[in-house]
Amino acid sequence: MKKRIFALFVFSALVLCFAPFVGAQFIAPSVLWSGSGGAALEILRQLRLPRVLLGWSTGATLAVCGLIFQALFRNPLASPDMLGVSMGAAFGAVTYIRLGLAFSLLGLISGISVFAFGGSFLAIMLLYLAGSMRRGALSLSSLLLTGVALNFLFGSVNMIIQYSGGYTDTFRMMRWTMGGLQTVGFVSFWSSLPGLAAIMLIGWLTGPQLDLFVCGEELAVSRGVSVKRLRKLLFLSVSFVVGVSVALCGPIGFVGLMCPHICRRLTGDAHRELSIACALFGGAFLVLCDTAARLLWAPTEIPVGIITSCLGSLFFIWLLVHDGR
């Protein structure tokens, strides 16, 4: 177990070390200490390194969130994307673009990120209210069904808003909803770290309870787990963290579905170790996907959300076929 986690750590570190130098134009690592890099060194510092670090933190966050959601719903096909939080964030973003707004919060956080988080917060509140209306308890079945309904609802409203906009606005809306890691400077990366730290802490602290929870609520209750409190804590914390990630990078799908399955085959089912493995693998996975997005049609970039959706769709079909066998 420890050897495999260490191997994942080495793999993730290697990806972080080499990915910034790869792109439409390869930048030699020697520019870091030669002092003669000029424009290449500035591109590395202001564009590529912040982008790789943001990709790693976002991928790690989404992977751990997916792990917790699969344990919470006791469903191997559950992921943060299915609960409408991403579509809610997209609703906030397209509303911002359609209204023609342009502002930033404290000069650091863009207005579109603020509106995107507001949309995700709206989706979270609607989900929570719907799940709590059933005899005052947080019903998992109600959450799943409401999440599917909200996905369709926000998706339809988003298409109406896009259809009503001009060519430029419609392109911006469509481009944002594809998901991407374009960033200048380290502000977005620093903004993503609190969510990653919070979800890692929750995954570590609740790991033993999640091990019991996936075996059945009755067993968890018999071992002293407060199931209702655990549901609320996990649902709200994961939803808010996903909302922050989507607000920063747009909806990047299927990372939270694929990475936990792959890591279970590598490290087993203990959720404390799994949360670490998912963070290491998920971060490296998204960085590699973004690197491929920058190389496949170079010098034109493909939004990384398209790459993860293609891979995730094939992975989803493989899961269904595998479970059928």
N, C-alpha and C positions, 0 to 999 in steps of 0.2 A: 504493500500500500504506500508506504513512505517513499520507496524507490520510484514508484510510478508518478507520485505527485512531484518529486524532485525532477523527474524527466520532463514533466509538463512545465515546470518552472524554467528549466534550461531551454526548452522549445520556445516558450513565450518570450524569454529574454533575447534569444537569437533573432526572433522575428522583430522585436522592438529595435534591436541594434542595426539590422540591415535594411528594414523597410524604408526608412527616410532617404536612403541613397538611391532607391529604385524609382523610376518614373519614366515619362516620355524621353527625358534626357538623364542618363546616369550621372550621378555626382560621385566622384571618387572620395573615399573616406579620408584621403590624405589632405583634403582642403581644411580639415579641422585643426591640424597642427602646422600646416605649411605657411599659413598667414597670407597666402596669395589667392584665396578663393574668390574674393570680390563679390560679384553678383550671385555666384553659385552658393557661397557661404550664407548670404542673406536669404536666399530662397530656402536653404536648409533650415535656418533658424526661425524664420517668420512664417513659412508655409508648411513644409513637409514634416518637420519635427512636431509642431503643434497638432497637425492633422493625425499623425500616427498615434500620438499620446491620447488624443480625443477618441480615436477609433478604438484603442485598447480599453480605455475606461468605459466607454459605451458598450462595447461587446461584453466585457466582464459583468457590467451591471445587468444587462438584459439576460445573460445566461443564468445568473444567480436568481433573478426574478422568475425566470421560466422554471427553474428547479423548484422554487418554493410554491409556485402556482400548481405544478403537477402534483406535489405532495398535498397541498391544500384541497384540491378537487379530487385527489386520488384517481387521476386520469392522465395517462401517459401522453395524450394528445393535447393537453391544455397548454396554453401559452398566454402571455400578456396581451398578444394581439387580438385575441378572440373576445375580449371584454369591452371593446368599444373605446378604450382609453386613447389609443392611437388615432382613431377616427375623430374623437372629440378634440384632440389637439389639432388635427388637420382642419377641423371646422373653425377653430380660433384663428389659425394662420390664414386661411383663405378669406375670412372676414376682415382681417387686418389689411390684406392686400386689396380687397375689393373696395374698402372704404378709403383707400389712398392715404393711409396714415404713414407717418414717418417720425419716429421718436425712439429714444433709448432710455433705459432706466439707469440713472446715476452715471450716464455716459459709458456704461460697460455692457449691459444686457440689452440686446436689440428688442424693439417693440414687437416684432413678430414672435420672438420667443416668449415674451410676456403674454401675448394673446393665445399662443399655443398652449401654454401651461393653464391659462384660464379655461380653455376649451376642455382640456383633460380633467381639470378640477370639476367642471360641470358634469362630465361623463361619470366621474367617480361618485359624485353626490347622487346622481340619478340611480346609479347601480346600487349604492348603499341603501337608499330609501326603498328601492324595489325589493332588495334582499331582506330588509328588516320588517317589511309589512306583514310577513307571514307569522302571526302569533308572537311578534316582537323578537323573533330570532333571525339570525343571519342565515338565510336558506341558500345553500350552494346551488340547488337546482334553479331557484329563481335568479340567482346571479348569472348563471350560464345562459339561460333563456333571455334575460334582459340584455346581456352583453351582445348576443347575436342580433337582437332587435335594434339596439343602439348602433351597431355597426351599419346596418341597413339604413337606419334613419339619418345618421350623420353623413353617410356616404351619399344618400339622395340629396340632402340639403347642400352638400359640398358641390355636387354636380350642377345644381340649380344656380348656385353663386358663380361657379366658373362659367356657365353658359351665359350669364347676364353680363359678364365682364368683357372688356376689350381684348384685342389680340395679345398685347403685352402683359396685361394682368393675368389673363388665362394661362399664358405660358409660365409666368412666375408661380401661379398656384399649382399647376401640374408638376412643375419642377420640384417644388417644395415637398409635395406629397409623395415623391419618389424616394425621398430620404437621401441624405448626403452628409459628408464630413468636411465640406469646405469651410475653412476657418483661417483667419489671419491673426497671429499672436496666440497667446496662451490663456486668454480670458475664458473661452468656452471650456477648455480643459480643466481649469481651476473650478469652474462652476459645476462640472460633472463629478468632482471628487467627493463632495458631501453625500450625494446619493449613493455612490459606490461604497463609501465607508459605512453608511447606515445599513445598507442591505447586507453587507458582509457581516456586520455585527449581529444583525437579526438572524442571519443564517447560522452563525456559530452558536448563539445563545439558545436558539430554538431547535437546533439540530436533533438532540435526543428526543424532544417532544414530537418532532416530525417523523422520526423513526417509528414511534408508536402510532402516530396518527394515520400513517399509510396502511397500517395493519387493521384499522377499524376504530371507529369512535368508541365503541364499547371497551376495547382493550385500553385505549388511551385514558378514558375516564377511570377505569379500574386501577390504573397506575398513578392517579392523582393529577392528570392533565386537565386543565380548565379549557374544554373544547371551545366554548362560546368566546371566551376572551382571546384564545389563540386565533380563532377565525378572524375576529375583528382586527387584531393586531397585524396579522399577515396580509389580509386583504387591503387594508388602508395603507400600510407602509409600502407594500409592493406597488400598488396603484399610483401612489404619489411619486415614487422613485421612477417608475416607467414614464409618468407624465413629465418629469424633469428631463429625462433622456430624450423623449420625443420632441420636447420643446427646443432642445439644443440642436438636434440632428435630423428632425423629421422622422416619419414612421419607417423604421428599418425592421422588416418582419422576419420571422422564423428563427432568429438567433436563439431566442428563449425556448424554442421547440427542439432544435437539433442538438445543441451543445450538451444539455443534461443527459440525453440518450447516449451520446458518444462517451461522455465521461463515466456513466454508470458501467459501461463495458470495460473501462480502464481501471476504475478505483472501487467498484462495488456500490452498495446502497446506503452506506452510513452518511447521513446528510451533512455532518460537520466536515468530513473530508471531501464530500462531493461539492460543497459550496466553494472550497478552495480550488478544487480541480476545475469547476465550471468557470470561475473567475479567470484562471490562467489560460484555459483553452478558449473560452469565449472571447477574451481580449485578442489573443493571437489570431483567432478565426476571422474576426471582423477586419483586422488589419490586413490579413492576406486577401480577403474579399475586396477591400478597397484598393489594394495594390493591383489586383487583377482588373478592377474597374478603370484604373488609370492607364493600364498597359494594353488592353485588348483592342481599343480603337484609337490608340495614341496618334496624334496629339489630342484628339477629342476624348473626354471622359464620359464614362457611363455612370449614372448614379448608383451608389453601392447597394441601395435598396432593391434595385433590379436584380443584381447578382444574388443577393441573399434570398429573394423571392423565388428565383429559378431553382436554386439549390434546395430551398425549403420545400417547394412543391414536389420535387422528385423524392426527397427524403420522406415526406408525408405519405406519398403513395407506397414507398417501400415499407414503411411502418404498417400500413393497412394490410399489405400483402403478407408481410412477415407474421403479423398477428393472426391473419386468417389461417396460415399454415399451422 
